[in-house]
Amino acid sequence: MTIALDQFIESFLTAVDFQEPVEVTPDTVLKDLPEWDSLAALGVIVMFDVEFGKTITGDDIKNCTTVVDLHKLLG
């Protein structure tokens, strides 16, 4: 299953549920996002499981620097 990057970013924005609109591009650095924390990471883990049927861990996320790095976890 191949998920387009723009579709992935839409899902990511929903999963993290930012309070204020945030522009996210493939090169957006995760730690630079205003609400990137453990709860946001948990939302991304759930997104991978529910939307894409892929299991990832907190360590997988820690090894990612940018949004495109997360997208690559879809394999």
N, CA, C, O and CB atoms as a CASP TS submission, in Angstrom:
PFRMAT TS
TARGET T0000
AUTHOR 0000-0000-0000
METHOD Language model
MODEL 1
PARENT N/A
ATOM      1  N   MET     1       0.849  -1.188   0.000  1.00  0.00           N
ATOM      2  CA  MET     1       0.000   0.000   0.000  1.00  0.00           C
ATOM      3  C   MET     1       0.886   1.240   0.000  1.00  0.00           C
ATOM      4  O   MET     1       1.741   1.406   0.869  1.00  0.00           O
ATOM      5  CB  MET     1      -0.961   0.005   1.226  1.00  0.00           C
ATOM      6  N   THR     2       0.671   2.098  -0.977  1.00  0.00           N
ATOM      7  CA  THR     2       1.418   3.337  -1.065  1.00  0.00           C
ATOM      8  C   THR     2       0.495   4.497  -0.711  1.00  0.00           C
ATOM      9  O   THR     2      -0.569   4.670  -1.304  1.00  0.00           O
ATOM     10  CB  THR     2       2.025   3.520  -2.477  1.00  0.00           C
ATOM     11  N   ILE     3       0.917   5.266   0.245  1.00  0.00           N
ATOM     12  CA  ILE     3       0.139   6.431   0.683  1.00  0.00           C
ATOM     13  C   ILE     3       0.860   7.687   0.186  1.00  0.00           C
ATOM     14  O   ILE     3       2.039   7.892   0.477  1.00  0.00           O
ATOM     15  CB  ILE     3      -0.035   6.456   2.259  1.00  0.00           C
ATOM     16  N   ALA     4       0.149   8.513  -0.557  1.00  0.00           N
ATOM     17  CA  ALA     4       0.737   9.754  -1.050  1.00  0.00           C
ATOM     18  C   ALA     4       1.140  10.637   0.134  1.00  0.00           C
ATOM     19  O   ALA     4       0.480  10.650   1.173  1.00  0.00           O
ATOM     20  CB  ALA     4      -0.257  10.503  -1.980  1.00  0.00           C
ATOM     21  N   LEU     5       2.217  11.357  -0.048  1.00  0.00           N
ATOM     22  CA  LEU     5       2.748  12.199   1.031  1.00  0.00           C
ATOM     23  C   LEU     5       1.732  13.254   1.466  1.00  0.00           C
ATOM     24  O   LEU     5       1.603  13.526   2.660  1.00  0.00           O
ATOM     25  CB  LEU     5       4.048  12.879   0.585  1.00  0.00           C
ATOM     26  N   ASP     6       1.014  13.848   0.521  1.00  0.00           N
ATOM     27  CA  ASP     6       0.034  14.872   0.912  1.00  0.00           C
ATOM     28  C   ASP     6      -1.112  14.262   1.721  1.00  0.00           C
ATOM     29  O   ASP     6      -1.619  14.896   2.647  1.00  0.00           O
ATOM     30  CB  ASP     6      -0.524  15.582  -0.334  1.00  0.00           C
ATOM     31  N   GLN     7      -1.517  13.054   1.383  1.00  0.00           N
ATOM     32  CA  GLN     7      -2.556  12.364   2.163  1.00  0.00           C
ATOM     33  C   GLN     7      -2.025  12.025   3.559  1.00  0.00           C
ATOM     34  O   GLN     7      -2.743  12.134   4.553  1.00  0.00           O
ATOM     35  CB  GLN     7      -3.026  11.069   1.431  1.00  0.00           C
ATOM     36  N   PHE     8      -0.766  11.614   3.616  1.00  0.00           N
ATOM     37  CA  PHE     8      -0.139  11.300   4.900  1.00  0.00           C
ATOM     38  C   PHE     8      -0.103  12.545   5.788  1.00  0.00           C
ATOM     39  O   PHE     8      -0.391  12.465   6.982  1.00  0.00           O
ATOM     40  CB  PHE     8       1.292  10.745   4.687  1.00  0.00           C
ATOM     41  N   ILE     9       0.249  13.688   5.210  1.00  0.00           N
ATOM     42  CA  ILE     9       0.323  14.934   5.990  1.00  0.00           C
ATOM     43  C   ILE     9      -1.058  15.309   6.520  1.00  0.00           C
ATOM     44  O   ILE     9      -1.175  15.756   7.661  1.00  0.00           O
ATOM     45  CB  ILE     9       0.898  16.089   5.128  1.00  0.00           C
ATOM     46  N   GLU    10      -2.102  15.135   5.714  1.00  0.00           N
ATOM     47  CA  GLU    10      -3.465  15.401   6.201  1.00  0.00           C
ATOM     48  C   GLU    10      -3.792  14.520   7.401  1.00  0.00           C
ATOM     49  O   GLU    10      -4.336  14.998   8.397  1.00  0.00           O
ATOM     50  CB  GLU    10      -4.497  15.167   5.078  1.00  0.00           C
ATOM     51  N   SER    11      -3.465  13.248   7.308  1.00  0.00           N
ATOM     52  CA  SER    11      -3.705  12.325   8.422  1.00  0.00           C
ATOM     53  C   SER    11      -2.877  12.720   9.638  1.00  0.00           C
ATOM     54  O   SER    11      -3.363  12.660  10.768  1.00  0.00           O
ATOM     55  CB  SER    11      -3.378  10.878   8.008  1.00  0.00           C
ATOM     56  N   PHE    12      -1.639  13.122   9.414  1.00  0.00           N
ATOM     57  CA  PHE    12      -0.747  13.552  10.488  1.00  0.00           C
ATOM     58  C   PHE    12      -1.343  14.755  11.224  1.00  0.00           C
ATOM     59  O   PHE    12      -1.356  14.792  12.455  1.00  0.00           O
ATOM     60  CB  PHE    12       0.650  13.900   9.926  1.00  0.00           C
ATOM     61  N   LEU    13      -1.832  15.734  10.467  1.00  0.00           N
ATOM     62  CA  LEU    13      -2.418  16.931  11.078  1.00  0.00           C
ATOM     63  C   LEU    13      -3.627  16.571  11.929  1.00  0.00           C
ATOM     64  O   LEU    13      -3.819  17.129  13.009  1.00  0.00           O
ATOM     65  CB  LEU    13      -2.818  17.946   9.999  1.00  0.00           C
ATOM     66  N   THR    14      -4.433  15.648  11.448  1.00  0.00           N
ATOM     67  CA  THR    14      -5.598  15.203  12.208  1.00  0.00           C
ATOM     68  C   THR    14      -5.168  14.458  13.467  1.00  0.00           C
ATOM     69  O   THR    14      -5.729  14.668  14.543  1.00  0.00           O
ATOM     70  CB  THR    14      -6.497  14.306  11.342  1.00  0.00           C
ATOM     71  N   ALA    15      -4.175  13.593  13.328  1.00  0.00           N
ATOM     72  CA  ALA    15      -3.715  12.772  14.459  1.00  0.00           C
ATOM     73  C   ALA    15      -3.119  13.620  15.573  1.00  0.00           C
ATOM     74  O   ALA    15      -3.349  13.350  16.752  1.00  0.00           O
ATOM     75  CB  ALA    15      -2.685  11.753  13.987  1.00  0.00           C
ATOM     76  N   VAL    16      -2.355  14.643  15.206  1.00  0.00           N
ATOM     77  CA  VAL    16      -1.698  15.482  16.215  1.00  0.00           C
ATOM     78  C   VAL    16      -2.687  16.494  16.796  1.00  0.00           C
ATOM     79  O   VAL    16      -2.554  16.890  17.954  1.00  0.00           O
ATOM     80  CB  VAL    16      -0.479  16.215  15.602  1.00  0.00           C
ATOM     81  N   ASP    17      -3.668  16.913  16.009  1.00  0.00           N
ATOM     82  CA  ASP    17      -4.737  17.799  16.480  1.00  0.00           C
ATOM     83  C   ASP    17      -4.185  19.108  17.060  1.00  0.00           C
ATOM     84  O   ASP    17      -4.387  19.416  18.234  1.00  0.00           O
ATOM     85  CB  ASP    17      -5.583  17.083  17.534  1.00  0.00           C
ATOM     86  N   PHE    18      -3.492  19.860  16.220  1.00  0.00           N
ATOM     87  CA  PHE    18      -2.924  21.147  16.638  1.00  0.00           C
ATOM     88  C   PHE    18      -4.026  22.115  17.031  1.00  0.00           C
ATOM     89  O   PHE    18      -5.081  22.149  16.396  1.00  0.00           O
ATOM     90  CB  PHE    18      -2.065  21.753  15.516  1.00  0.00           C
ATOM     91  N   GLN    19      -3.791  22.905  18.075  1.00  0.00           N
ATOM     92  CA  GLN    19      -4.768  23.895  18.533  1.00  0.00           C
ATOM     93  C   GLN    19      -4.876  25.043  17.535  1.00  0.00           C
ATOM     94  O   GLN    19      -5.972  25.536  17.267  1.00  0.00           O
ATOM     95  CB  GLN    19      -4.382  24.434  19.924  1.00  0.00           C
ATOM     96  N   GLU    20      -3.765  25.458  16.997  1.00  0.00           N
ATOM     97  CA  GLU    20      -3.719  26.519  15.991  1.00  0.00           C
ATOM     98  C   GLU    20      -3.291  25.890  14.665  1.00  0.00           C
ATOM     99  O   GLU    20      -2.508  24.939  14.661  1.00  0.00           O
ATOM    100  CB  GLU    20      -2.736  27.677  16.418  1.00  0.00           C
ATOM    101  N   PRO    21      -3.791  26.405  13.540  1.00  0.00           N
ATOM    102  CA  PRO    21      -3.357  25.850  12.251  1.00  0.00           C
ATOM    103  C   PRO    21      -1.843  25.943  12.089  1.00  0.00           C
ATOM    104  O   PRO    21      -1.228  26.965  12.396  1.00  0.00           O
ATOM    105  CB  PRO    21      -4.051  26.581  11.094  1.00  0.00           C
ATOM    106  N   VAL    22      -1.267  24.867  11.607  1.00  0.00           N
ATOM    107  CA  VAL    22       0.181  24.792  11.437  1.00  0.00           C
ATOM    108  C   VAL    22       0.456  24.335  10.012  1.00  0.00           C
ATOM    109  O   VAL    22      -0.172  23.400   9.515  1.00  0.00           O
ATOM    110  CB  VAL    22       0.838  23.821  12.484  1.00  0.00           C
ATOM    111  N   GLU    23       1.401  25.003   9.362  1.00  0.00           N
ATOM    112  CA  GLU    23       1.789  24.561   8.026  1.00  0.00           C
ATOM    113  C   GLU    23       2.811  23.438   8.170  1.00  0.00           C
ATOM    114  O   GLU    23       3.854  23.606   8.802  1.00  0.00           O
ATOM    115  CB  GLU    23       2.369  25.745   7.180  1.00  0.00           C
ATOM    116  N   VAL    24       2.499  22.306   7.581  1.00  0.00           N
ATOM    117  CA  VAL    24       3.393  21.153   7.650  1.00  0.00           C
ATOM    118  C   VAL    24       3.764  20.747   6.231  1.00  0.00           C
ATOM    119  O   VAL    24       2.898  20.544   5.380  1.00  0.00           O
ATOM    120  CB  VAL    24       2.731  19.963   8.418  1.00  0.00           C
ATOM    121  N   THR    25       5.058  20.632   5.995  1.00  0.00           N
ATOM    122  CA  THR    25       5.575  20.184   4.709  1.00  0.00           C
ATOM    123  C   THR    25       6.377  18.905   4.957  1.00  0.00           C
ATOM    124  O   THR    25       6.625  18.545   6.108  1.00  0.00           O
ATOM    125  CB  THR    25       6.458  21.296   4.020  1.00  0.00           C
ATOM    126  N   PRO    26       6.780  18.221   3.895  1.00  0.00           N
ATOM    127  CA  PRO    26       7.593  17.010   4.101  1.00  0.00           C
ATOM    128  C   PRO    26       8.864  17.277   4.912  1.00  0.00           C
ATOM    129  O   PRO    26       9.338  16.401   5.636  1.00  0.00           O
ATOM    130  CB  PRO    26       7.972  16.411   2.755  1.00  0.00           C
ATOM    131  N   ASP    27       9.412  18.489   4.788  1.00  0.00           N
ATOM    132  CA  ASP    27      10.671  18.815   5.464  1.00  0.00           C
ATOM    133  C   ASP    27      10.487  19.432   6.843  1.00  0.00           C
ATOM    134  O   ASP    27      11.468  19.822   7.477  1.00  0.00           O
ATOM    135  CB  ASP    27      11.467  19.750   4.615  1.00  0.00           C
ATOM    136  N   THR    28       9.245  19.530   7.320  1.00  0.00           N
ATOM    137  CA  THR    28       8.994  20.086   8.648  1.00  0.00           C
ATOM    138  C   THR    28       9.689  19.227   9.703  1.00  0.00           C
ATOM    139  O   THR    28       9.530  18.006   9.737  1.00  0.00           O
ATOM    140  CB  THR    28       7.468  20.173   8.931  1.00  0.00           C
ATOM    141  N   VAL    29      10.464  19.891  10.563  1.00  0.00           N
ATOM    142  CA  VAL    29      11.168  19.201  11.650  1.00  0.00           C
ATOM    143  C   VAL    29      10.177  19.005  12.791  1.00  0.00           C
ATOM    144  O   VAL    29       9.586  19.962  13.292  1.00  0.00           O
ATOM    145  CB  VAL    29      12.438  20.012  12.128  1.00  0.00           C
ATOM    146  N   LEU    30      10.007  17.758  13.190  1.00  0.00           N
ATOM    147  CA  LEU    30       8.999  17.419  14.198  1.00  0.00           C
ATOM    148  C   LEU    30       9.183  18.214  15.485  1.00  0.00           C
ATOM    149  O   LEU    30       8.216  18.770  16.004  1.00  0.00           O
ATOM    150  CB  LEU    30       9.049  15.932  14.504  1.00  0.00           C
ATOM    151  N   LYS    31      10.395  18.277  16.006  1.00  0.00           N
ATOM    152  CA  LYS    31      10.616  18.942  17.294  1.00  0.00           C
ATOM    153  C   LYS    31      10.376  20.446  17.222  1.00  0.00           C
ATOM    154  O   LYS    31      10.276  21.104  18.258  1.00  0.00           O
ATOM    155  CB  LYS    31      12.028  18.678  17.777  1.00  0.00           C
ATOM    156  N   ASP    32      10.281  21.004  16.002  1.00  0.00           N
ATOM    157  CA  ASP    32      10.003  22.433  15.845  1.00  0.00           C
ATOM    158  C   ASP    32       8.504  22.738  15.850  1.00  0.00           C
ATOM    159  O   ASP    32       8.105  23.901  15.914  1.00  0.00           O
ATOM    160  CB  ASP    32      10.624  22.941  14.554  1.00  0.00           C
ATOM    161  N   LEU    33       7.677  21.694  15.784  1.00  0.00           N
ATOM    162  CA  LEU    33       6.227  21.906  15.804  1.00  0.00           C
ATOM    163  C   LEU    33       5.800  22.336  17.212  1.00  0.00           C
ATOM    164  O   LEU    33       6.294  21.792  18.200  1.00  0.00           O
ATOM    165  CB  LEU    33       5.465  20.609  15.365  1.00  0.00           C
ATOM    166  N   PRO    34       4.892  23.302  17.307  1.00  0.00           N
ATOM    167  CA  PRO    34       4.547  23.885  18.617  1.00  0.00           C
ATOM    168  C   PRO    34       3.947  22.898  19.615  1.00  0.00           C
ATOM    169  O   PRO    34       4.111  23.078  20.822  1.00  0.00           O
ATOM    170  CB  PRO    34       3.583  25.008  18.419  1.00  0.00           C
ATOM    171  N   GLU    35       3.270  21.882  19.152  1.00  0.00           N
ATOM    172  CA  GLU    35       2.626  20.957  20.085  1.00  0.00           C
ATOM    173  C   GLU    35       3.160  19.535  19.959  1.00  0.00           C
ATOM    174  O   GLU    35       2.464  18.576  20.294  1.00  0.00           O
ATOM    175  CB  GLU    35       1.128  20.958  19.862  1.00  0.00           C
ATOM    176  N   TRP    36       4.393  19.396  19.474  1.00  0.00           N
ATOM    177  CA  TRP    36       4.972  18.067  19.324  1.00  0.00           C
ATOM    178  C   TRP    36       5.444  17.589  20.694  1.00  0.00           C
ATOM    179  O   TRP    36       6.441  18.075  21.229  1.00  0.00           O
ATOM    180  CB  TRP    36       6.148  18.073  18.294  1.00  0.00           C
ATOM    181  N   ASP    37       4.706  16.626  21.250  1.00  0.00           N
ATOM    182  CA  ASP    37       5.040  16.075  22.555  1.00  0.00           C
ATOM    183  C   ASP    37       4.654  14.605  22.577  1.00  0.00           C
ATOM    184  O   ASP    37       4.334  14.029  21.537  1.00  0.00           O
ATOM    185  CB  ASP    37       4.327  16.855  23.695  1.00  0.00           C
ATOM    186  N   SER    38       4.681  14.001  23.747  1.00  0.00           N
ATOM    187  CA  SER    38       4.395  12.564  23.832  1.00  0.00           C
ATOM    188  C   SER    38       2.955  12.244  23.431  1.00  0.00           C
ATOM    189  O   SER    38       2.691  11.179  22.874  1.00  0.00           O
ATOM    190  CB  SER    38       4.660  12.058  25.250  1.00  0.00           C
ATOM    191  N   LEU    39       2.026  13.154  23.709  1.00  0.00           N
ATOM    192  CA  LEU    39       0.634  12.923  23.314  1.00  0.00           C
ATOM    193  C   LEU    39       0.485  12.973  21.794  1.00  0.00           C
ATOM    194  O   LEU    39      -0.260  12.183  21.214  1.00  0.00           O
ATOM    195  CB  LEU    39      -0.293  13.965  23.973  1.00  0.00           C
ATOM    196  N   ALA    40       1.189  13.893  21.157  1.00  0.00           N
ATOM    197  CA  ALA    40       1.168  13.975  19.694  1.00  0.00           C
ATOM    198  C   ALA    40       1.773  12.712  19.090  1.00  0.00           C
ATOM    199  O   ALA    40       1.256  12.175  18.110  1.00  0.00           O
ATOM    200  CB  ALA    40       1.935  15.227  19.204  1.00  0.00           C
ATOM    201  N   ALA    41       2.867  12.245  19.677  1.00  0.00           N
ATOM    202  CA  ALA    41       3.510  11.020  19.190  1.00  0.00           C
ATOM    203  C   ALA    41       2.566   9.823  19.332  1.00  0.00           C
ATOM    204  O   ALA    41       2.501   8.970  18.447  1.00  0.00           O
ATOM    205  CB  ALA    41       4.827  10.756  19.958  1.00  0.00           C
ATOM    206  N   LEU    42       1.847   9.766  20.434  1.00  0.00           N
ATOM    207  CA  LEU    42       0.880   8.690  20.637  1.00  0.00           C
ATOM    208  C   LEU    42      -0.206   8.749  19.561  1.00  0.00           C
ATOM    209  O   LEU    42      -0.623   7.715  19.038  1.00  0.00           O
ATOM    210  CB  LEU    42       0.250   8.781  22.047  1.00  0.00           C
ATOM    211  N   GLY    43      -0.658   9.954  19.234  1.00  0.00           N
ATOM    212  CA  GLY    43      -1.643  10.117  18.166  1.00  0.00           C
ATOM    213  C   GLY    43      -1.126   9.588  16.837  1.00  0.00           C
ATOM    214  O   GLY    43      -1.880   8.992  16.067  1.00  0.00           O
ATOM    215  N   VAL    44       0.152   9.802  16.566  1.00  0.00           N
ATOM    216  CA  VAL    44       0.766   9.313  15.328  1.00  0.00           C
ATOM    217  C   VAL    44       0.859   7.784  15.350  1.00  0.00           C
ATOM    218  O   VAL    44       0.626   7.136  14.330  1.00  0.00           O
ATOM    219  CB  VAL    44       2.174   9.936  15.133  1.00  0.00           C
ATOM    220  N   ILE    45       1.193   7.214  16.491  1.00  0.00           N
ATOM    221  CA  ILE    45       1.242   5.747  16.611  1.00  0.00           C
ATOM    222  C   ILE    45      -0.137   5.152  16.332  1.00  0.00           C
ATOM    223  O   ILE    45      -0.256   4.161  15.611  1.00  0.00           O
ATOM    224  CB  ILE    45       1.735   5.325  18.026  1.00  0.00           C
ATOM    225  N   VAL    46      -1.174   5.760  16.903  1.00  0.00           N
ATOM    226  CA  VAL    46      -2.542   5.291  16.678  1.00  0.00           C
ATOM    227  C   VAL    46      -2.928   5.457  15.208  1.00  0.00           C
ATOM    228  O   VAL    46      -3.562   4.573  14.632  1.00  0.00           O
ATOM    229  CB  VAL    46      -3.534   6.055  17.583  1.00  0.00           C
ATOM    230  N   MET    47      -2.552   6.581  14.599  1.00  0.00           N
ATOM    231  CA  MET    47      -2.836   6.827  13.187  1.00  0.00           C
ATOM    232  C   MET    47      -2.233   5.721  12.321  1.00  0.00           C
ATOM    233  O   MET    47      -2.908   5.183  11.444  1.00  0.00           O
ATOM    234  CB  MET    47      -2.290   8.204  12.755  1.00  0.00           C
ATOM    235  N   PHE    48      -0.973   5.383  12.563  1.00  0.00           N
ATOM    236  CA  PHE    48      -0.320   4.325  11.788  1.00  0.00           C
ATOM    237  C   PHE    48      -1.088   3.022  11.908  1.00  0.00           C
ATOM    238  O   PHE    48      -1.282   2.315  10.919  1.00  0.00           O
ATOM    239  CB  PHE    48       1.130   4.127  12.253  1.00  0.00           C
ATOM    240  N   ASP    49      -1.525   2.703  13.119  1.00  0.00           N
ATOM    241  CA  ASP    49      -2.229   1.441  13.362  1.00  0.00           C
ATOM    242  C   ASP    49      -3.618   1.433  12.715  1.00  0.00           C
ATOM    243  O   ASP    49      -3.958   0.508  11.979  1.00  0.00           O
ATOM    244  CB  ASP    49      -2.354   1.190  14.867  1.00  0.00           C
ATOM    245  N   VAL    50      -4.409   2.458  12.991  1.00  0.00           N
ATOM    246  CA  VAL    50      -5.805   2.478  12.564  1.00  0.00           C
ATOM    247  C   VAL    50      -5.941   2.767  11.065  1.00  0.00           C
ATOM    248  O   VAL    50      -6.674   2.073  10.360  1.00  0.00           O
ATOM    249  CB  VAL    50      -6.579   3.518  13.366  1.00  0.00           C
ATOM    250  N   GLU    51      -5.238   3.784  10.586  1.00  0.00           N
ATOM    251  CA  GLU    51      -5.422   4.205   9.195  1.00  0.00           C
ATOM    252  C   GLU    51      -4.605   3.389   8.201  1.00  0.00           C
ATOM    253  O   GLU    51      -5.029   3.164   7.067  1.00  0.00           O
ATOM    254  CB  GLU    51      -5.062   5.655   9.055  1.00  0.00           C
ATOM    255  N   PHE    52      -3.431   2.950   8.639  1.00  0.00           N
ATOM    256  CA  PHE    52      -2.518   2.315   7.688  1.00  0.00           C
ATOM    257  C   PHE    52      -2.199   0.861   8.022  1.00  0.00           C
ATOM    258  O   PHE    52      -1.500   0.194   7.260  1.00  0.00           O
ATOM    259  CB  PHE    52      -1.243   3.096   7.623  1.00  0.00           C
ATOM    260  N   GLY    53      -2.703   0.362   9.152  1.00  0.00           N
ATOM    261  CA  GLY    53      -2.470  -1.031   9.516  1.00  0.00           C
ATOM    262  C   GLY    53      -1.015  -1.365   9.771  1.00  0.00           C
ATOM    263  O   GLY    53      -0.585  -2.497   9.547  1.00  0.00           O
ATOM    264  N   LYS    54      -0.249  -0.381  10.242  1.00  0.00           N
ATOM    265  CA  LYS    54       1.187  -0.572  10.481  1.00  0.00           C
ATOM    266  C   LYS    54       1.483  -0.275  11.949  1.00  0.00           C
ATOM    267  O   LYS    54       1.043   0.743  12.483  1.00  0.00           O
ATOM    268  CB  LYS    54       2.048   0.346   9.541  1.00  0.00           C
ATOM    269  N   THR    55       2.220  -1.155  12.588  1.00  0.00           N
ATOM    270  CA  THR    55       2.591  -0.952  13.988  1.00  0.00           C
ATOM    271  C   THR    55       3.955  -0.282  14.062  1.00  0.00           C
ATOM    272  O   THR    55       4.935  -0.769  13.498  1.00  0.00           O
ATOM    273  CB  THR    55       2.602  -2.298  14.760  1.00  0.00           C
ATOM    274  N   ILE    56       4.001   0.848  14.770  1.00  0.00           N
ATOM    275  CA  ILE    56       5.270   1.526  15.028  1.00  0.00           C
ATOM    276  C   ILE    56       5.374   1.778  16.529  1.00  0.00           C
ATOM    277  O   ILE    56       4.387   1.680  17.257  1.00  0.00           O
ATOM    278  CB  ILE    56       5.380   2.871  14.217  1.00  0.00           C
ATOM    279  N   THR    57       6.573   2.100  16.973  1.00  0.00           N
ATOM    280  CA  THR    57       6.823   2.337  18.399  1.00  0.00           C
ATOM    281  C   THR    57       7.299   3.772  18.625  1.00  0.00           C
ATOM    282  O   THR    57       7.586   4.511  17.683  1.00  0.00           O
ATOM    283  CB  THR    57       7.868   1.333  18.943  1.00  0.00           C
ATOM    284  N   GLY    58       7.371   4.131  19.876  1.00  0.00           N
ATOM    285  CA  GLY    58       7.925   5.435  20.237  1.00  0.00           C
ATOM    286  C   GLY    58       9.362   5.573  19.761  1.00  0.00           C
ATOM    287  O   GLY    58       9.788   6.653  19.352  1.00  0.00           O
ATOM    288  N   ASP    59      10.112   4.468  19.817  1.00  0.00           N
ATOM    289  CA  ASP    59      11.504   4.513  19.342  1.00  0.00           C
ATOM    290  C   ASP    59      11.561   4.793  17.846  1.00  0.00           C
ATOM    291  O   ASP    59      12.446   5.509  17.377  1.00  0.00           O
ATOM    292  CB  ASP    59      12.226   3.189  19.656  1.00  0.00           C
ATOM    293  N   ASP    60      10.605   4.221  17.090  1.00  0.00           N
ATOM    294  CA  ASP    60      10.556   4.513  15.652  1.00  0.00           C
ATOM    295  C   ASP    60      10.392   6.010  15.435  1.00  0.00           C
ATOM    296  O   ASP    60      11.055   6.599  14.582  1.00  0.00           O
ATOM    297  CB  ASP    60       9.401   3.739  14.968  1.00  0.00           C
ATOM    298  N   ILE    61       9.507   6.617  16.211  1.00  0.00           N
ATOM    299  CA  ILE    61       9.258   8.055  16.070  1.00  0.00           C
ATOM    300  C   ILE    61      10.483   8.856  16.509  1.00  0.00           C
ATOM    301  O   ILE    61      10.836   9.846  15.869  1.00  0.00           O
ATOM    302  CB  ILE    61       8.021   8.476  16.895  1.00  0.00           C
ATOM    303  N   LYS    62      11.128   8.438  17.587  1.00  0.00           N
ATOM    304  CA  LYS    62      12.326   9.148  18.062  1.00  0.00           C
ATOM    305  C   LYS    62      13.421   9.171  17.006  1.00  0.00           C
ATOM    306  O   LYS    62      14.231  10.097  16.970  1.00  0.00           O
ATOM    307  CB  LYS    62      12.858   8.498  19.339  1.00  0.00           C
ATOM    308  N   ASN    63      13.450   8.162  16.151  1.00  0.00           N
ATOM    309  CA  ASN    63      14.461   8.088  15.100  1.00  0.00           C
ATOM    310  C   ASN    63      14.108   8.929  13.881  1.00  0.00           C
ATOM    311  O   ASN    63      14.880   8.990  12.924  1.00  0.00           O
ATOM    312  CB  ASN    63      14.658   6.656  14.681  1.00  0.00           C
ATOM    313  N   CYS    64      12.951   9.575  13.908  1.00  0.00           N
ATOM    314  CA  CYS    64      12.515  10.430  12.805  1.00  0.00           C
ATOM    315  C   CYS    64      12.783  11.891  13.149  1.00  0.00           C
ATOM    316  O   CYS    64      12.549  12.337  14.272  1.00  0.00           O
ATOM    317  CB  CYS    64      11.012  10.210  12.497  1.00  0.00           C
ATOM    318  N   THR    65      13.275  12.621  12.160  1.00  0.00           N
ATOM    319  CA  THR    65      13.535  14.040  12.345  1.00  0.00           C
ATOM    320  C   THR    65      12.457  14.888  11.693  1.00  0.00           C
ATOM    321  O   THR    65      12.022  15.894  12.254  1.00  0.00           O
ATOM    322  CB  THR    65      14.897  14.406  11.783  1.00  0.00           C
ATOM    323  N   THR    66      12.025  14.476  10.500  1.00  0.00           N
ATOM    324  CA  THR    66      11.062  15.258   9.738  1.00  0.00           C
ATOM    325  C   THR    66       9.798  14.449   9.451  1.00  0.00           C
ATOM    326  O   THR    66       9.742  13.248   9.713  1.00  0.00           O
ATOM    327  CB  THR    66      11.687  15.739   8.432  1.00  0.00           C
ATOM    328  N   VAL    67       8.801  15.121   8.917  1.00  0.00           N
ATOM    329  CA  VAL    67       7.545  14.465   8.554  1.00  0.00           C
ATOM    330  C   VAL    67       7.797  13.398   7.491  1.00  0.00           C
ATOM    331  O   VAL    67       7.194  12.326   7.537  1.00  0.00           O
ATOM    332  CB  VAL    67       6.514  15.501   8.045  1.00  0.00           C
ATOM    333  N   VAL    68       8.673  13.678   6.546  1.00  0.00           N
ATOM    334  CA  VAL    68       8.950  12.675   5.495  1.00  0.00           C
ATOM    335  C   VAL    68       9.607  11.435   6.098  1.00  0.00           C
ATOM    336  O   VAL    68       9.425  10.332   5.582  1.00  0.00           O
ATOM    337  CB  VAL    68       9.864  13.276   4.389  1.00  0.00           C
ATOM    338  N   ASP    69      10.361  11.598   7.171  1.00  0.00           N
ATOM    339  CA  ASP    69      10.939  10.429   7.865  1.00  0.00           C
ATOM    340  C   ASP    69       9.810   9.544   8.416  1.00  0.00           C
ATOM    341  O   ASP    69       9.879   8.318   8.330  1.00  0.00           O
ATOM    342  CB  ASP    69      11.895  10.886   9.029  1.00  0.00           C
ATOM    343  N   LEU    70       8.788  10.169   8.972  1.00  0.00           N
ATOM    344  CA  LEU    70       7.626   9.404   9.457  1.00  0.00           C
ATOM    345  C   LEU    70       6.953   8.675   8.294  1.00  0.00           C
ATOM    346  O   LEU    70       6.596   7.502   8.410  1.00  0.00           O
ATOM    347  CB  LEU    70       6.606  10.341  10.166  1.00  0.00           C
ATOM    348  N   HIS    71       6.786   9.369   7.189  1.00  0.00           N
ATOM    349  CA  HIS    71       6.143   8.781   6.014  1.00  0.00           C
ATOM    350  C   HIS    71       6.911   7.539   5.542  1.00  0.00           C
ATOM    351  O   HIS    71       6.308   6.557   5.109  1.00  0.00           O
ATOM    352  CB  HIS    71       6.052   9.821   4.873  1.00  0.00           C
ATOM    353  N   LYS    72       8.222   7.590   5.629  1.00  0.00           N
ATOM    354  CA  LYS    72       9.060   6.451   5.194  1.00  0.00           C
ATOM    355  C   LYS    72       8.816   5.212   6.060  1.00  0.00           C
ATOM    356  O   LYS    72       9.080   4.094   5.619  1.00  0.00           O
ATOM    357  CB  LYS    72      10.556   6.834   5.245  1.00  0.00           C
ATOM    358  N   LEU    73       8.314   5.398   7.290  1.00  0.00           N
ATOM    359  CA  LEU    73       8.029   4.255   8.149  1.00  0.00           C
ATOM    360  C   LEU    73       6.916   3.365   7.571  1.00  0.00           C
ATOM    361  O   LEU    73       6.782   2.202   7.952  1.00  0.00           O
ATOM    362  CB  LEU    73       7.637   4.740   9.543  1.00  0.00           C
ATOM    363  N   LEU    74       6.131   3.920   6.659  1.00  0.00           N
ATOM    364  CA  LEU    74       5.089   3.115   6.027  1.00  0.00           C
ATOM    365  C   LEU    74       5.680   2.018   5.158  1.00  0.00           C
ATOM    366  O   LEU    74       5.019   1.033   4.830  1.00  0.00           O
ATOM    367  CB  LEU    74       4.173   3.996   5.195  1.00  0.00           C
ATOM    368  N   GLY    75       6.955   2.214   4.788  1.00  0.00           N
ATOM    369  CA  GLY    75       7.674   1.189   4.034  1.00  0.00           C
ATOM    370  C   GLY    75       7.115   0.998   2.683  1.00  0.00           C
ATOM    371  O   GLY    75       7.611   0.168   1.921  1.00  0.00           O
TER
END
